[in-house]
Amino acid sequence: MYLPPGVTPTDFAAAIRHFETAVGKEWVFTKDEDVDLYKDSFSPFLGEPEERVASAAVAPDSVEQVQQIVRIANQYKIPLYAISTGRNLGYGGSAPVYSGCVVVDLKRMNRILEVSEDHASVLVEPGVSYFDLYRHIKERKLKVWVDVPDPGWGSLVGNALDHGGGYTRPYFRNHFDAHCGMEVVLPNAELIRTGMGALPGSKTWQQYKFGVGPWVDGIFSQSNFGIVTKMGFWLMPQPEAYFSGTVYAQKHEDLHQLIRVLTILEDGGITNGMPDTSSPLLGIISIAEQARMLAVDTPQAAEEPQLLALRDKAATGDYTGLESYGQRKGIPYWSATIKFYGPAKVVPLQWEYCKEKFSAIAGATFKDGELVRFPLASDPTDQARFPEFGIPSLNNFSIGAESSTNPQPLHGHMWFTCIIPRTGAAIIEVNQMFAAAAREFGLPELRFQLPAWYWQRSAICIFGFPVTTDIETNKKNRGHIFRLIEMAAKKGWGEYRTPPAYQDAVVGAYSFNNHSLLKFHESIKDAIDPNGILSPGRYGIWPKHLRKKI
Ligand SMILES: Cc1cc2nc3c(=O)[nH]c(=O)nc-3n(C[C@H](O)[C@H](O)[C@H](O)COP(=O)(O)OP(=O)(O)OC[C@H]3O[C@@H](n4cnc5c(N)ncnc54)[C@H](O)[C@@H]3O)c2cc1C
């Protein structure tokens, strides 16, 4: 057993006894084989002393039990780490940031407290997964959708609190933005409700976010200021129809105009689905194509040596050969599929309008998608459709799995994910930075990549590294990520989300005015959690007694 640092075995044993009284003996886990389940299975510290481990876990069933756990933790100075469904793979799994924490596993608090079709909203406890809510909605034939991330087994609460994202309309695919109202147990065990929830008997908790006065919800995301025990979300009213269309552009330089028009159309609400970009000529596949290839083990077709040579040339800045090759063979340089949810009569017209706007790109060509009406008679056979139709699955877990092209399955992954401006220039610049980094790291030449478009107004670029069972490789890859954090920060780009291993470094890069934002977070921490019992270290916020000087 791993004890919380600074806690005597006698105090720890007493705390465990109190936890057992609070939640029932069967819901306190202290045996190694149980506690090991709370390790991060994608941990970049696999087999190293720094691997994050819990000392025990406790699974409450009610808000009152959560409050009791927090009181006991304060009495014995036991650090806690709250998780909802604990599926945060790639960003820390269910492991605490600070080894020795008792994990507060909220999976038993899995009640769907209210779904309103009229107001398109839901109030859930932390243990409710996307699968749970989807089934609930389907069984009752409600005309609302839940926006889902790739893995359906995660929770609405945990995913939103970690700033997770999905695939439908911008408003709903930003999961924290889509929330409306919270209930939180503070580190002193006080219970608060935010927004309209603070008004006793409120009739609009899930309809108006702000209540009155400072809106504090944001401080409970990516932080350690409270344990969220209820959260409201706005659901997407089931659209009548869906339509998509693809625009193709022929020249390297067209990237700038393509992204400019795409962004104007999205910011103006003309297109309202998540864009999916690719480059047939550079061999960059779209998210949809990737999903299809994962669903059915599809070996990638061999490409002509001439095309590969022209791509190498393009990587040096000489695109003309590649462009003429594409024109000869009818292979476009860029493509962007844009999507529309709305009335069946309207969505094809929105696409017509978009075509007009994209026609500003000389030589642009178009392909119309098909009109899909809802509700669907059955789940689509095309796996790529699941996320954009709000259907949860675990399809994406085939990433890195053994296949005909990947005989050596990955153990896991860690991603450097930075937010860049939505411009062609920024996309080119981030690729130059990644290429320079790959050279510095001694990695093979990187292929040009296009961002993901989860968030409106910005773009996300990802540099992925495998998590392996080899300690030296993992160490090297961790070093690469630290270096990328530094390189990106110099360009003015920060990460939006990161596993515990990098949280101090990522937060450290947000250093305006001598780290004044982090200092503000620390002041809040000191005021509301003087014993530093809640999730120490999460997103760089350490309690006073564990704080390093910056
Ligand atoms: C192949 C693959 C694809 C993925 N695709 C996506 C994707 O499309 N979109 C996406 O967003 N993510 C994605 N992820 C990341 C991750 O799996 C999901 O975000 C997942 O939903 C997070 O797990 P969870 O919901 O169980 O959250 P949890 O693990 O329960 O919570 C995450 C963190 O939030 C905090 N927290 C959780 N609950 C509480 C609470 N009640 N009170 C206070 N703090 C709390 C804790 O610090 C916790 O560690 C992907 C991962 C993999 C491996």
The ligand as a Gaussian input file, in Angstrom:
#p B3LYP/6-31G(d) Opt

LIG

0 1
 C       -8.741000       6.923000     -28.518000
 C       -9.178000       8.089000     -27.682000
 C      -10.016000       9.046000     -28.227000
 C      -10.435000      10.121000     -27.445000
 N      -11.268000      11.039000     -28.021000
 C      -11.713000      12.081000     -27.281000
 C      -12.617000      13.027000     -27.844000
 O      -13.065000      12.902000     -28.979000
 N      -12.982000      14.084000     -27.079000
 C      -12.557000      14.230000     -25.792000
 O      -12.940000      15.200000     -25.136000
 N      -11.720000      13.337000     -25.244000
 C      -11.295000      12.272000     -25.927000
 N      -10.449000      11.353000     -25.344000
 C       -9.992000      11.586000     -23.952000
 C      -10.869000      10.924000     -22.839000
 O      -10.969000       9.544000     -23.049000
 C      -12.274000      11.506000     -22.741000
 O      -12.217000      12.905000     -22.620000
 C      -13.079000      10.968000     -21.547000
 O      -14.442000      11.338000     -21.661000
 C      -12.569000      11.489000     -20.195000
 O      -12.865000      10.562000     -19.222000
 P      -14.063000      10.741000     -18.155000
 O      -15.221000      11.334000     -18.853000
 O      -14.241000       9.432000     -17.487000
 O      -13.493000      11.834000     -17.148000
 P      -12.800000      11.577000     -15.736000
 O      -11.597000      10.747000     -15.933000
 O      -13.795000      11.119000     -14.756000
 O      -12.434000      13.069000     -15.379000
 C      -11.362000      13.766000     -15.948000
 C      -10.708000      14.627000     -14.864000
 O      -11.608000      15.669000     -14.473000
 C      -11.598000      15.858000     -13.042000
 N      -12.924000      15.480000     -12.523000
 C      -13.706000      14.495000     -13.007000
 N      -14.863000      14.461000     -12.352000
 C      -14.819000      15.418000     -11.421000
 C      -15.761000      15.884000     -10.465000
 N      -16.963000      15.339000     -10.384000
 N      -15.415000      16.916000      -9.666000
 C      -14.192000      17.505000      -9.790000
 N      -13.267000      17.109000     -10.700000
 C      -13.578000      16.079000     -11.516000
 C      -10.529000      14.926000     -12.494000
 O       -9.345000      15.654000     -12.322000
 C      -10.396000      13.860000     -13.570000
 O       -9.105000      13.296000     -13.619000
 C      -10.001000      10.253000     -26.091000
 C       -9.160000       9.283000     -25.552000
 C       -8.744000       8.211000     -26.332000
 C       -7.843000       7.188000     -25.705000

